């Protein structure tokens, strides 16, 4: 079953169970997927859907930090619930240690050295870790590897 089919089935299940908050989040995800398909005239594969989910998760995390700073606990709770639903569509994430080891190997493979090669390494890392790792952790690991 593709990720798109799973999301559709989850939407139907949320409708049947009358889970309004979960349904709203899934519909938002489906709208973002449909928008991407229409804008680029493509059919999304699982990797592209994971990219969209990553983007939506990043938006939720940013919103949570902003609402926390403003003292809006009601909105923090809402965004946190949406974040949990969206995280359910991501594949298993790599740990920080696994990311560090793979980034070190990638830096050695590319022959990169120094902060000037950050863009080259991040380009390769983005392709390698797409959907499997938090890109913030990957960026930190690349900075650390290039600082040596």
N, CA, C and O atoms as CSV, one atom per row, in Angstrom:
chain,resi,resn,atom,element,x,y,z
A,1,UNK,N,N,0.844,-1.174,0.000
A,1,UNK,CA,C,0.000,0.000,0.000
A,1,UNK,C,C,0.893,1.242,0.000
A,1,UNK,O,O,1.786,1.371,0.836
A,2,UNK,N,N,0.649,2.134,-0.924
A,2,UNK,CA,C,1.444,3.358,-0.991
A,2,UNK,C,C,1.061,4.289,0.157
A,2,UNK,O,O,0.018,4.133,0.791
A,3,UNK,N,N,1.923,5.245,0.399
A,3,UNK,CA,C,1.683,6.199,1.478
A,3,UNK,C,C,0.427,7.023,1.195
A,3,UNK,O,O,-0.333,7.349,2.107
A,4,UNK,N,N,0.223,7.353,-0.066
A,4,UNK,CA,C,-0.958,8.132,-0.450
A,4,UNK,C,C,-2.239,7.354,-0.141
A,4,UNK,O,O,-3.208,7.921,0.363
A,5,UNK,N,N,-2.238,6.055,-0.448
A,5,UNK,CA,C,-3.401,5.212,-0.142
A,5,UNK,C,C,-3.623,5.113,1.361
A,5,UNK,O,O,-4.759,5.143,1.836
A,6,UNK,N,N,-2.524,4.995,2.105
A,6,UNK,CA,C,-2.636,4.909,3.568
A,6,UNK,C,C,-3.244,6.177,4.153
A,6,UNK,O,O,-4.075,6.116,5.059
A,7,UNK,N,N,-2.824,7.327,3.631
A,7,UNK,CA,C,-3.363,8.597,4.110
A,7,UNK,C,C,-4.858,8.684,3.806
A,7,UNK,O,O,-5.643,9.129,4.643
A,8,UNK,N,N,-5.244,8.257,2.610
A,8,UNK,CA,C,-6.662,8.255,2.228
A,8,UNK,C,C,-7.478,7.341,3.140
A,8,UNK,O,O,-8.569,7.707,3.577
A,9,UNK,N,N,-6.953,6.163,3.424
A,9,UNK,CA,C,-7.647,5.229,4.318
A,9,UNK,C,C,-7.761,5.788,5.731
A,9,UNK,O,O,-8.787,5.624,6.390
A,10,UNK,N,N,-6.687,6.458,6.198
A,10,UNK,CA,C,-6.728,7.076,7.524
A,10,UNK,C,C,-7.770,8.191,7.581
A,10,UNK,O,O,-8.421,8.391,8.606
A,11,UNK,N,N,-7.921,8.914,6.471
A,11,UNK,CA,C,-8.930,9.967,6.427
A,11,UNK,C,C,-10.331,9.363,6.553
A,11,UNK,O,O,-11.172,9.876,7.291
A,12,UNK,N,N,-10.569,8.282,5.835
A,12,UNK,CA,C,-11.872,7.616,5.908
A,12,UNK,C,C,-12.141,7.098,7.319
A,12,UNK,O,O,-13.253,7.219,7.834
A,13,UNK,N,N,-11.114,6.523,7.936
A,13,UNK,CA,C,-11.263,6.001,9.298
A,13,UNK,C,C,-11.555,7.130,10.284
A,13,UNK,O,O,-12.369,6.965,11.192
A,14,UNK,N,N,-10.899,8.272,10.109
A,14,UNK,CA,C,-11.137,9.417,10.985
A,14,UNK,C,C,-12.554,9.955,10.808
A,14,UNK,O,O,-13.179,10.412,11.765
A,15,UNK,N,N,-13.051,9.896,9.578
A,15,UNK,CA,C,-14.436,10.323,9.334
A,15,UNK,C,C,-15.411,9.408,10.056
A,15,UNK,O,O,-16.338,9.866,10.723
A,16,UNK,N,N,-15.184,8.100,9.911
A,16,UNK,CA,C,-16.084,7.128,10.546
A,16,UNK,C,C,-16.058,7.243,12.069
A,16,UNK,O,O,-17.089,7.109,12.727
A,17,UNK,N,N,-14.868,7.491,12.621
A,17,UNK,CA,C,-14.719,7.574,14.071
A,17,UNK,C,C,-15.079,8.962,14.607
A,17,UNK,O,O,-15.056,9.193,15.816
A,18,UNK,N,N,-15.410,9.880,13.700
A,18,UNK,CA,C,-15.761,11.254,14.064
A,18,UNK,C,C,-14.642,11.947,14.869
A,18,UNK,O,O,-14.896,12.660,15.839
A,19,UNK,N,N,-13.406,11.708,14.430
A,19,UNK,CA,C,-12.239,12.355,15.033
A,19,UNK,C,C,-11.962,13.644,14.260
A,19,UNK,O,O,-11.184,13.647,13.306
A,20,UNK,N,N,-12.599,14.730,14.675
A,20,UNK,CA,C,-12.560,15.980,13.920
A,20,UNK,C,C,-11.151,16.557,13.797
A,20,UNK,O,O,-10.768,17.009,12.718
A,21,UNK,N,N,-10.375,16.549,14.876
A,21,UNK,CA,C,-9.039,17.143,14.833
A,21,UNK,C,C,-8.108,16.361,13.912
A,21,UNK,O,O,-7.371,16.942,13.116
A,22,UNK,N,N,-8.153,15.035,14.032
A,22,UNK,CA,C,-7.324,14.178,13.180
A,22,UNK,C,C,-7.735,14.335,11.709
A,22,UNK,O,O,-6.885,14.405,10.823
A,23,UNK,N,N,-9.021,14.388,11.471
A,23,UNK,CA,C,-9.542,14.546,10.113
A,23,UNK,C,C,-9.079,15.866,9.507
A,23,UNK,O,O,-8.692,15.911,8.339
A,24,UNK,N,N,-9.117,16.927,10.283
A,24,UNK,CA,C,-8.692,18.243,9.799
A,24,UNK,C,C,-7.212,18.224,9.397
A,24,UNK,O,O,-6.833,18.789,8.371
A,25,UNK,N,N,-6.388,17.573,10.212
A,25,UNK,CA,C,-4.959,17.488,9.905
A,25,UNK,C,C,-4.714,16.687,8.632
A,25,UNK,O,O,-3.927,17.093,7.776
A,26,UNK,N,N,-5.394,15.544,8.512
A,26,UNK,CA,C,-5.203,14.697,7.328
A,26,UNK,C,C,-5.702,15.406,6.076
A,26,UNK,O,O,-5.085,15.303,5.016
A,27,UNK,N,N,-6.802,16.117,6.191
A,27,UNK,CA,C,-7.297,16.870,5.029
A,27,UNK,C,C,-6.323,17.963,4.626
A,27,UNK,O,O,-6.145,18.227,3.437
A,28,UNK,N,N,-5.697,18.595,5.597
A,28,UNK,CA,C,-4.676,19.605,5.298
A,28,UNK,C,C,-3.500,19.006,4.552
A,28,UNK,O,O,-2.975,19.604,3.613
A,29,UNK,N,N,-3.090,17.821,4.978
A,29,UNK,CA,C,-2.007,17.110,4.304
A,29,UNK,C,C,-2.414,16.750,2.879
A,29,UNK,O,O,-1.640,16.940,1.941
A,30,UNK,N,N,-3.608,16.239,2.721
A,30,UNK,CA,C,-4.081,15.869,1.376
A,30,UNK,C,C,-4.192,17.103,0.475
A,30,UNK,O,O,-3.908,17.024,-0.721
A,31,UNK,N,N,-4.597,18.225,1.036
A,31,UNK,CA,C,-4.680,19.460,0.254
A,31,UNK,C,C,-3.286,19.893,-0.211
A,31,UNK,O,O,-3.115,20.324,-1.352
A,32,UNK,N,N,-2.299,19.779,0.672
A,32,UNK,CA,C,-0.927,20.135,0.301
A,32,UNK,C,C,-0.407,19.200,-0.798
A,32,UNK,O,O,0.286,19.634,-1.719
A,33,UNK,N,N,-0.751,17.914,-0.688
A,33,UNK,CA,C,-0.339,16.951,-1.712
A,33,UNK,C,C,-0.989,17.286,-3.053
A,33,UNK,O,O,-0.319,17.297,-4.086
A,34,UNK,N,N,-2.277,17.554,-3.034
A,34,UNK,CA,C,-3.012,17.870,-4.261
A,34,UNK,C,C,-2.473,19.153,-4.890
A,34,UNK,O,O,-2.334,19.241,-6.110
A,35,UNK,N,N,-2.173,20.141,-4.058
A,35,UNK,CA,C,-1.629,21.413,-4.550
A,35,UNK,C,C,-0.313,21.175,-5.286
A,35,UNK,O,O,-0.084,21.738,-6.357
A,36,UNK,N,N,0.545,20.346,-4.714
A,36,UNK,CA,C,1.837,20.041,-5.349
A,36,UNK,C,C,1.621,19.320,-6.684
A,36,UNK,O,O,2.295,19.609,-7.673
A,37,UNK,N,N,0.674,18.381,-6.696
A,37,UNK,CA,C,0.395,17.654,-7.936
A,37,UNK,C,C,-0.127,18.590,-9.026
A,37,UNK,O,O,0.268,18.473,-10.186
A,38,UNK,N,N,-0.993,19.496,-8.667
A,38,UNK,CA,C,-1.581,20.414,-9.648
A,38,UNK,C,C,-0.536,21.422,-10.117
A,38,UNK,O,O,-0.408,21.674,-11.315
A,39,UNK,N,N,0.209,21.998,-9.175
A,39,UNK,CA,C,1.202,23.012,-9.535
A,39,UNK,C,C,2.276,22.468,-10.469
A,39,UNK,O,O,2.669,23.131,-11.429
A,40,UNK,N,N,2.743,21.266,-10.184
A,40,UNK,CA,C,3.857,20.713,-10.956
A,40,UNK,C,C,3.426,19.693,-12.004
A,40,UNK,O,O,4.258,19.152,-12.732
A,41,UNK,N,N,2.126,19.434,-12.076
A,41,UNK,CA,C,1.576,18.480,-13.049
A,41,UNK,C,C,2.291,17.119,-12.975
A,41,UNK,O,O,2.763,16.576,-13.974
A,42,UNK,N,N,2.345,16.607,-11.753
A,42,UNK,CA,C,2.996,15.320,-11.515
A,42,UNK,C,C,2.092,14.460,-10.643
A,42,UNK,O,O,1.108,14.942,-10.082
A,43,UNK,N,N,2.436,13.192,-10.537
A,43,UNK,CA,C,1.807,12.308,-9.569
A,43,UNK,C,C,2.847,12.039,-8.499
A,43,UNK,O,O,3.957,11.603,-8.804
A,44,UNK,N,N,2.496,12.294,-7.252
A,44,UNK,CA,C,3.457,12.176,-6.160
A,44,UNK,C,C,3.766,10.726,-5.838
A,44,UNK,O,O,2.880,9.873,-5.793
A,45,UNK,N,N,5.056,10.471,-5.613
A,45,UNK,CA,C,5.462,9.163,-5.107
A,45,UNK,C,C,5.678,9.289,-3.598
A,45,UNK,O,O,5.540,10.378,-3.039
A,46,UNK,N,N,6.013,8.190,-2.946
A,46,UNK,CA,C,6.153,8.209,-1.491
A,46,UNK,C,C,7.225,9.187,-1.016
A,46,UNK,O,O,7.043,9.841,0.010
A,47,UNK,N,N,8.332,9.299,-1.739
A,47,UNK,CA,C,9.410,10.207,-1.344
A,47,UNK,C,C,8.937,11.662,-1.369
A,47,UNK,O,O,9.269,12.437,-0.472
A,48,UNK,N,N,8.172,12.032,-2.379
A,48,UNK,CA,C,7.658,13.400,-2.471
A,48,UNK,C,C,6.653,13.674,-1.357
A,48,UNK,O,O,6.613,14.779,-0.815
A,49,UNK,N,N,5.851,12.686,-1.016
A,49,UNK,CA,C,4.872,12.850,0.063
A,49,UNK,C,C,5.589,13.023,1.394
A,49,UNK,O,O,5.181,13.843,2.218
A,50,UNK,N,N,6.657,12.255,1.611
A,50,UNK,CA,C,7.438,12.401,2.843
A,50,UNK,C,C,8.024,13.810,2.916
A,50,UNK,O,O,8.086,14.398,3.995
A,51,UNK,N,N,8.450,14.349,1.786
A,51,UNK,CA,C,8.956,15.720,1.753
A,51,UNK,C,C,7.893,16.728,2.160
A,51,UNK,O,O,8.182,17.678,2.888
A,52,UNK,N,N,6.679,16.528,1.700
A,52,UNK,CA,C,5.573,17.414,2.069
A,52,UNK,C,C,5.273,17.291,3.558
A,52,UNK,O,O,5.055,18.294,4.238
A,53,UNK,N,N,5.262,16.056,4.062
A,53,UNK,CA,C,5.017,15.833,5.495
A,53,UNK,C,C,6.108,16.511,6.313
A,53,UNK,O,O,5.818,17.138,7.332
A,54,UNK,N,N,7.363,16.391,5.876
A,54,UNK,CA,C,8.474,17.058,6.564
A,54,UNK,C,C,8.253,18.566,6.630
A,54,UNK,O,O,8.461,19.189,7.672
A,55,UNK,N,N,7.835,19.137,5.522
A,55,UNK,CA,C,7.595,20.577,5.459
A,55,UNK,C,C,6.484,20.982,6.431
A,55,UNK,O,O,6.611,21.980,7.141
A,56,UNK,N,N,5.396,20.208,6.461
A,56,UNK,CA,C,4.292,20.514,7.364
A,56,UNK,C,C,4.710,20.358,8.823
A,56,UNK,O,O,4.276,21.127,9.680
A,57,UNK,N,N,5.550,19.368,9.105
A,57,UNK,CA,C,6.039,19.174,10.473
A,57,UNK,C,C,6.902,20.359,10.895
A,57,UNK,O,O,6.794,20.842,12.023
A,58,UNK,N,N,7.753,20.824,9.992
A,58,UNK,CA,C,8.592,21.983,10.298
A,58,UNK,C,C,7.715,23.203,10.600
A,58,UNK,O,O,8.003,23.964,11.523
A,59,UNK,N,N,6.649,23.383,9.822
A,59,UNK,CA,C,5.729,24.495,10.079
A,59,UNK,C,C,5.100,24.376,11.459
A,59,UNK,O,O,4.979,25.367,12.179
A,60,UNK,N,N,4.697,23.152,11.829
A,60,UNK,CA,C,4.077,22.952,13.138
A,60,UNK,C,C,5.058,23.253,14.263
A,60,UNK,O,O,4.690,23.875,15.260
A,61,UNK,N,N,6.307,22.814,14.105
A,61,UNK,CA,C,7.315,23.069,15.141
A,61,UNK,C,C,7.578,24.562,15.293
A,61,UNK,O,O,7.716,25.064,16.409
A,62,UNK,N,N,7.646,25.268,14.165
A,62,UNK,CA,C,7.830,26.721,14.223
A,62,UNK,C,C,6.648,27.384,14.925
A,62,UNK,O,O,6.829,28.283,15.747
A,63,UNK,N,N,5.446,26.937,14.597
A,63,UNK,CA,C,4.248,27.498,15.223
A,63,UNK,C,C,4.238,27.237,16.720
A,63,UNK,O,O,3.888,28.116,17.508
A,64,UNK,N,N,4.622,26.028,17.109
A,64,UNK,CA,C,4.646,25.685,18.530
A,64,UNK,C,C,5.601,26.602,19.287
A,64,UNK,O,O,5.274,27.077,20.375
A,65,UNK,N,N,6.774,26.852,18.720
A,65,UNK,CA,C,7.734,27.725,19.404
A,65,UNK,C,C,7.203,29.158,19.497
A,65,UNK,O,O,7.387,29.830,20.513
A,66,UNK,N,N,6.544,29.619,18.431
A,66,UNK,CA,C,5.982,30.977,18.456
A,66,UNK,C,C,4.835,31.089,19.459
A,66,UNK,O,O,4.760,32.057,20.216
A,67,UNK,N,N,3.953,30.107,19.464
A,67,UNK,CA,C,2.821,30.146,20.383
A,67,UNK,C,C,3.275,29.984,21.823
A,67,UNK,O,O,2.677,30.570,22.725
A,68,UNK,N,N,4.324,29.197,22.059
A,68,UNK,CA,C,4.860,29.043,23.413
A,68,UNK,C,C,5.404,30.366,23.917
A,68,UNK,O,O,5.186,30.745,25.068
A,69,UNK,N,N,6.119,31.071,23.034
A,69,UNK,CA,C,6.679,32.363,23.414
A,69,UNK,C,C,5.581,33.377,23.734
A,69,UNK,O,O,5.763,34.264,24.568
A,70,UNK,N,N,4.441,33.233,23.058
A,70,UNK,CA,C,3.330,34.156,23.274
A,70,UNK,C,C,2.417,33.709,24.415
A,70,UNK,O,O,1.482,34.423,24.780
A,71,UNK,N,N,2.685,32.534,24.977
A,71,UNK,CA,C,1.873,32.047,26.085
A,71,UNK,C,C,0.519,31.497,25.661
A,71,UNK,O,O,-0.405,31.458,26.473
A,72,UNK,N,N,0.380,31.075,24.423
A,72,UNK,CA,C,-0.894,30.548,23.920
A,72,UNK,C,C,-0.899,29.031,24.021
A,72,UNK,O,O,-0.688,28.340,23.024
A,73,UNK,N,N,-1.137,28.513,25.209
A,73,UNK,CA,C,-1.093,27.066,25.422
A,73,UNK,C,C,-2.194,26.343,24.652
A,73,UNK,O,O,-2.015,25.186,24.272
A,74,UNK,N,N,-3.327,26.998,24.417
A,74,UNK,CA,C,-4.398,26.357,23.653
A,74,UNK,C,C,-3.939,26.050,22.226
A,74,UNK,O,O,-4.224,24.974,21.699
A,75,UNK,N,N,-3.235,26.986,21.609
A,75,UNK,CA,C,-2.751,26.778,20.247
A,75,UNK,C,C,-1.553,25.822,20.215
A,75,UNK,O,O,-1.363,25.087,19.245
A,76,UNK,N,N,-0.753,25.838,21.278
A,76,UNK,CA,C,0.370,24.893,21.367
A,76,UNK,C,C,-0.173,23.471,21.398
A,76,UNK,O,O,0.361,22.591,20.724
A,77,UNK,N,N,-1.229,23.237,22.174
A,77,UNK,CA,C,-1.835,21.904,22.268
A,77,UNK,C,C,-2.377,21.464,20.911
A,77,UNK,O,O,-2.195,20.313,20.516
A,78,UNK,N,N,-3.043,22.375,20.193
A,78,UNK,CA,C,-3.608,22.058,18.882
A,78,UNK,C,C,-2.501,21.693,17.893
A,78,UNK,O,O,-2.605,20.691,17.185
A,79,UNK,N,N,-1.456,22.493,17.845
A,79,UNK,CA,C,-0.349,22.247,16.917
A,79,UNK,C,C,0.393,20.964,17.290
A,79,UNK,O,O,0.840,20.232,16.406
A,80,UNK,N,N,0.528,20.687,18.573
A,80,UNK,CA,C,1.202,19.462,19.023
A,80,UNK,C,C,0.424,18.225,18.598
A,80,UNK,O,O,1.013,17.223,18.193
A,81,UNK,N,N,-0.902,18.297,18.690
A,81,UNK,CA,C,-1.739,17.174,18.260
A,81,UNK,C,C,-1.590,16.953,16.756
A,81,UNK,O,O,-1.494,15.812,16.306
A,82,UNK,N,N,-1.570,18.034,15.978
A,82,UNK,CA,C,-1.377,17.912,14.530
A,82,UNK,C,C,0.004,17.331,14.218
A,82,UNK,O,O,0.152,16.522,13.303
A,83,UNK,N,N,1.006,17.750,14.984
A,83,UNK,CA,C,2.365,17.261,14.800
A,83,UNK,C,C,2.430,15.747,14.995
A,83,UNK,O,O,3.094,15.051,14.226
A,84,UNK,N,N,1.744,15.234,16.016
A,84,UNK,CA,C,1.731,13.784,16.273
A,84,UNK,C,C,1.108,13.029,15.106
A,84,UNK,O,O,1.609,11.981,14.701
A,85,UNK,N,N,0.015,13.562,14.565
A,85,UNK,CA,C,-0.650,12.903,13.434
A,85,UNK,C,C,0.295,12.860,12.234
A,85,UNK,O,O,0.435,11.823,11.586
A,86,UNK,N,N,0.936,13.980,11.943
A,86,UNK,CA,C,1.823,14.052,10.782
A,86,UNK,C,C,3.047,13.160,10.944
A,86,UNK,O,O,3.497,12.551,9.974
A,87,UNK,N,N,3.593,13.073,12.154
A,87,UNK,CA,C,4.769,12.244,12.382
A,87,UNK,C,C,4.477,10.769,12.131
A,87,UNK,O,O,5.394,9.993,11.863
A,88,UNK,N,N,3.216,10.379,12.214
A,88,UNK,CA,C,2.845,8.997,11.945
A,88,UNK,C,C,3.053,8.585,10.492
A,88,UNK,O,O,3.059,7.394,10.183
A,89,UNK,N,N,3.224,9.552,9.600
A,89,UNK,CA,C,3.414,9.247,8.180
A,89,UNK,C,C,4.881,9.250,7.758
A,89,UNK,O,O,5.194,9.033,6.588
A,90,UNK,N,N,5.769,9.494,8.703
A,90,UNK,CA,C,7.187,9.496,8.376
A,90,UNK,C,C,7.778,8.107,8.594
A,90,UNK,O,O,7.344,7.378,9.486
A,91,UNK,N,N,8.761,7.743,7.784
A,91,UNK,CA,C,9.457,6.471,8.035
A,91,UNK,C,C,10.285,6.596,9.311
A,91,UNK,O,O,10.445,7.696,9.838
A,92,UNK,N,N,10.802,5.501,9.801
A,92,UNK,CA,C,11.629,5.515,11.006
A,92,UNK,C,C,12.825,6.446,10.782
A,92,UNK,O,O,13.480,6.405,9.740
A,93,UNK,N,N,13.085,7.270,11.768
A,93,UNK,CA,C,14.168,8.248,11.674
A,93,UNK,C,C,15.474,7.658,12.181
A,93,UNK,O,O,15.483,6.800,13.064
A,94,UNK,N,N,16.580,8.130,11.610
A,94,UNK,CA,C,17.903,7.715,12.063
A,94,UNK,C,C,18.252,8.450,13.353
A,94,UNK,O,O,17.819,9.583,13.564
A,95,UNK,N,N,19.030,7.808,14.209
A,95,UNK,CA,C,19.462,8.457,15.453
A,95,UNK,C,C,20.605,9.421,15.147
A,95,UNK,O,O,21.180,9.396,14.059
A,96,UNK,N,N,20.922,10.258,16.111
A,96,UNK,CA,C,21.996,11.239,15.928
A,96,UNK,C,C,23.335,10.544,15.675
A,96,UNK,O,O,24.147,11.029,14.887
A,97,UNK,N,N,23.570,9.394,16.349
A,97,UNK,CA,C,24.823,8.670,16.166
A,97,UNK,C,C,24.910,8.107,14.741
A,97,UNK,O,O,25.958,8.187,14.100
A,98,UNK,N,N,23.806,7.542,14.256
A,98,UNK,CA,C,23.790,6.995,12.897
A,98,UNK,C,C,24.000,8.101,11.868
A,98,UNK,O,O,24.719,7.915,10.886
A,99,UNK,N,N,23.375,9.241,12.094
A,99,UNK,CA,C,23.546,10.382,11.186
A,99,UNK,C,C,25.000,10.816,11.170
A,99,UNK,O,O,25.578,11.034,10.106
A,100,UNK,N,N,25.594,10.941,12.361
A,100,UNK,CA,C,26.991,11.371,12.466
A,100,UNK,C,C,27.932,10.451,11.723
A,100,UNK,O,O,28.838,10.911,11.028
A,101,UNK,N,N,27.721,9.135,11.866
A,101,UNK,CA,C,28.583,8.167,11.194
A,101,UNK,C,C,28.429,8.257,9.679
A,101,UNK,O,O,29.420,8.233,8.950
A,102,UNK,N,N,27.192,8.360,9.206
A,102,UNK,CA,C,26.969,8.429,7.757
A,102,UNK,C,C,27.466,9.744,7.164
A,102,UNK,O,O,27.959,9.773,6.037
A,103,UNK,N,N,27.335,10.829,7.921
A,103,UNK,CA,C,27.835,12.129,7.446
A,103,UNK,C,C,29.360,12.100,7.362
A,103,UNK,O,O,29.937,12.609,6.401
A,104,UNK,N,N,30.015,11.506,8.363
A,104,UNK,CA,C,31.477,11.408,8.330
A,104,UNK,C,C,31.935,10.625,7.102
A,104,UNK,O,O,32.909,10.993,6.445
A,105,UNK,N,N,31.221,9.544,6.802
A,105,UNK,CA,C,31.564,8.755,5.610
A,105,UNK,C,C,31.318,9.567,4.339
A,105,UNK,O,O,32.102,9.490,3.393
A,106,UNK,N,N,30.248,10.337,4.312
A,106,UNK,CA,C,29.917,11.159,3.152
A,106,UNK,C,C,30.969,12.243,2.932
A,106,UNK,O,O,31.369,12.505,1.797
A,107,UNK,N,N,31.417,12.875,4.023
A,107,UNK,CA,C,32.449,13.914,3.932
A,107,UNK,C,C,33.740,13.308,3.375
A,107,UNK,O,O,34.392,13.902,2.516
A,108,UNK,N,N,34.099,12.128,3.868
A,108,UNK,CA,C,35.316,11.466,3.377
A,108,UNK,C,C,35.176,11.091,1.900
A,108,UNK,O,O,36.112,11.247,1.117
A,109,UNK,N,N,34.005,10.599,1.539
A,109,UNK,CA,C,33.748,10.196,0.154
A,109,UNK,C,C,33.853,11.376,-0.809
A,109,UNK,O,O,34.383,11.244,-1.913
A,110,UNK,N,N,33.338,12.536,-0.377
A,110,UNK,CA,C,33.371,13.731,-1.231
A,110,UNK,C,C,34.709,14.448,-1.169
A,110,UNK,O,O,34.978,15.323,-1.991
A,111,UNK,N,N,35.554,14.091,-0.205
A,111,UNK,CA,C,36.834,14.769,-0.043
A,111,UNK,C,C,36.658,16.196,0.423
A,111,UNK,O,O,37.467,17.065,0.098
A,112,UNK,N,N,35.613,16.443,1.179
A,112,UNK,CA,C,35.311,17.798,1.653
A,112,UNK,C,C,36.150,18.127,2.874
A,112,UNK,O,O,36.456,17.259,3.692
A,113,UNK,N,N,36.516,19.397,2.981
A,113,UNK,CA,C,37.253,19.842,4.159
A,113,UNK,C,C,36.974,21.320,4.367
A,113,UNK,O,O,37.059,22.114,3.430
A,114,UNK,N,N,36.648,21.679,5.570
A,114,UNK,CA,C,36.421,23.072,5.904
A,114,UNK,C,C,35.008,23.527,5.624
A,114,UNK,O,O,34.277,22.894,4.862
A,115,UNK,N,N,34.628,24.633,6.247
A,115,UNK,CA,C,33.260,25.150,6.124
A,115,UNK,C,C,32.881,25.570,4.702
A,115,UNK,O,O,31.695,25.694,4.398
A,116,UNK,N,N,33.845,25.785,3.846
A,116,UNK,CA,C,33.564,26.180,2.467
A,116,UNK,C,C,32.864,25.091,1.662
A,116,UNK,O,O,32.210,25.378,0.659
A,117,UNK,N,N,33.002,23.855,2.097
A,117,UNK,CA,C,32.379,22.729,1.401
A,117,UNK,C,C,31.011,22.361,1.967
A,117,UNK,O,O,30.445,21.331,1.599
A,118,UNK,N,N,30.483,23.186,2.849
A,118,UNK,CA,C,29.193,22.900,3.496
A,118,UNK,C,C,28.081,22.692,2.467
A,118,UNK,O,O,27.289,21.759,2.597
A,119,UNK,N,N,28.014,23.533,1.468
A,119,UNK,CA,C,26.960,23.430,0.451
A,119,UNK,C,C,27.047,22.136,-0.338
A,119,UNK,O,O,26.033,21.492,-0.607
A,120,UNK,N,N,28.269,21.758,-0.707
A,120,UNK,CA,C,28.470,20.530,-1.480
A,120,UNK,C,C,28.038,19.312,-0.655
A,120,UNK,O,O,27.359,18.421,-1.165
A,121,UNK,N,N,28.431,19.282,0.609
A,121,UNK,CA,C,28.102,18.145,1.469
A,121,UNK,C,C,26.606,18.119,1.771
A,121,UNK,O,O,25.992,17.052,1.756
A,122,UNK,N,N,26.016,19.279,2.046
A,122,UNK,CA,C,24.580,19.326,2.362
A,122,UNK,C,C,23.740,18.904,1.156
A,122,UNK,O,O,22.696,18.273,1.323
A,123,UNK,N,N,24.180,19.243,-0.047
A,123,UNK,CA,C,23.452,18.814,-1.248
A,123,UNK,C,C,23.407,17.296,-1.349
A,123,UNK,O,O,22.360,16.711,-1.629
A,124,UNK,N,N,24.552,16.668,-1.118
A,124,UNK,CA,C,24.613,15.206,-1.152
A,124,UNK,C,C,23.850,14.603,0.027
A,124,UNK,O,O,23.179,13.581,-0.119
A,125,UNK,N,N,23.953,15.235,1.188
A,125,UNK,CA,C,23.279,14.729,2.393
A,125,UNK,C,C,21.767,14.828,2.250
A,125,UNK,O,O,21.036,13.943,2.696
A,126,UNK,N,N,21.303,15.898,1.630
A,126,UNK,CA,C,19.856,16.066,1.458
A,126,UNK,C,C,19.287,14.934,0.610
A,126,UNK,O,O,18.214,14.411,0.911
A,127,UNK,N,N,19.993,14.558,-0.436
A,127,UNK,CA,C,19.547,13.455,-1.284
A,127,UNK,C,C,19.618,12.127,-0.535
A,127,UNK,O,O,18.734,11.280,-0.667
A,128,UNK,N,N,20.673,11.956,0.246
A,128,UNK,CA,C,20.886,10.690,0.948
A,128,UNK,C,C,19.900,10.485,2.097
A,128,UNK,O,O,19.397,9.378,2.290
A,129,UNK,N,N,19.620,11.545,2.863
A,129,UNK,CA,C,18.821,11.418,4.074
A,129,UNK,C,C,17.358,11.806,3.892
A,129,UNK,O,O,16.613,11.823,4.871
A,130,UNK,N,N,16.928,12.113,2.691
A,130,UNK,CA,C,15.564,12.596,2.454
A,130,UNK,C,C,14.531,11.687,3.118
A,130,UNK,O,O,14.406,10.512,2.775
A,131,UNK,N,N,13.799,12.250,4.071
A,131,UNK,CA,C,12.730,11.525,4.730
A,131,UNK,C,C,13.176,10.585,5.828
A,131,UNK,O,O,12.338,10.082,6.577
A,132,UNK,N,N,14.482,10.329,5.950
A,132,UNK,CA,C,14.960,9.386,6.949
A,132,UNK,C,C,15.606,10.043,8.156
A,132,UNK,O,O,15.924,9.373,9.139
A,133,UNK,N,N,15.801,11.362,8.083
A,133,UNK,CA,C,16.481,12.039,9.178
A,133,UNK,C,C,15.991,13.475,9.282
A,133,UNK,O,O,15.519,14.063,8.309
A,134,UNK,N,N,16.113,14.020,10.478
A,134,UNK,CA,C,15.812,15.425,10.709
A,134,UNK,C,C,16.968,16.225,10.099
A,134,UNK,O,O,18.118,16.072,10.510
A,135,UNK,N,N,16.662,17.066,9.132
A,135,UNK,CA,C,17.718,17.775,8.415
A,135,UNK,C,C,18.457,18.762,9.313
A,135,UNK,O,O,19.590,19.134,9.007
A,136,UNK,N,N,17.842,19.194,10.411
A,136,UNK,CA,C,18.542,20.032,11.380
A,136,UNK,C,C,19.689,19.265,12.019
A,136,UNK,O,O,20.779,19.807,12.202
A,137,UNK,N,N,19.445,18.004,12.358
A,137,UNK,CA,C,20.498,17.159,12.927
A,137,UNK,C,C,21.574,16.864,11.892
A,137,UNK,O,O,22.759,16.813,12.219
A,138,UNK,N,N,21.162,16.671,10.644
A,138,UNK,CA,C,22.122,16.410,9.570
A,138,UNK,C,C,23.023,17.627,9.385
A,138,UNK,O,O,24.239,17.487,9.252
A,139,UNK,N,N,22.435,18.807,9.377
A,139,UNK,CA,C,23.208,20.035,9.211
A,139,UNK,C,C,24.221,20.205,10.336
A,139,UNK,O,O,25.372,20.570,10.096
A,140,UNK,N,N,23.785,19.937,11.567
A,140,UNK,CA,C,24.694,20.037,12.707
A,140,UNK,C,C,25.839,19.031,12.590
A,140,UNK,O,O,26.988,19.348,12.900
A,141,UNK,N,N,25.517,17.818,12.142
A,141,UNK,CA,C,26.543,16.785,11.973
A,141,UNK,C,C,27.537,17.170,10.878
A,141,UNK,O,O,28.737,16.929,11.009
A,142,UNK,N,N,27.030,17.771,9.793
A,142,UNK,CA,C,27.924,18.203,8.710
A,142,UNK,C,C,28.852,19.312,9.209
A,142,UNK,O,O,30.051,19.287,8.929
A,143,UNK,N,N,28.311,20.282,9.944
A,143,UNK,CA,C,29.142,21.359,10.494
A,143,UNK,C,C,30.231,20.795,11.397
A,143,UNK,O,O,31.386,21.215,11.331
A,144,UNK,N,N,29.854,19.850,12.230
A,144,UNK,CA,C,30.807,19.241,13.143
A,144,UNK,C,C,31.879,18.465,12.377
A,144,UNK,O,O,33.061,18.545,12.710
A,145,UNK,N,N,31.469,17.721,11.360
A,145,UNK,CA,C,32.431,16.930,10.577
A,145,UNK,C,C,33.396,17.826,9.797
A,145,UNK,O,O,34.572,17.493,9.650
A,146,UNK,N,N,32.906,18.952,9.301
A,146,UNK,CA,C,33.761,19.853,8.518
A,146,UNK,C,C,34.659,20.705,9.415
A,146,UNK,O,O,35.661,21.247,8.947
A,147,UNK,N,N,34.316,20.828,10.684
A,147,UNK,CA,C,35.121,21.625,11.608
A,147,UNK,C,C,36.378,20.876,12.037
A,147,UNK,O,O,37.303,21.488,12.570
A,148,UNK,N,N,36.427,19.580,11.817
A,148,UNK,CA,C,37.590,18.774,12.235
A,148,UNK,C,C,38.763,18.975,11.328
A,148,UNK,O,O,39.816,18.374,11.538
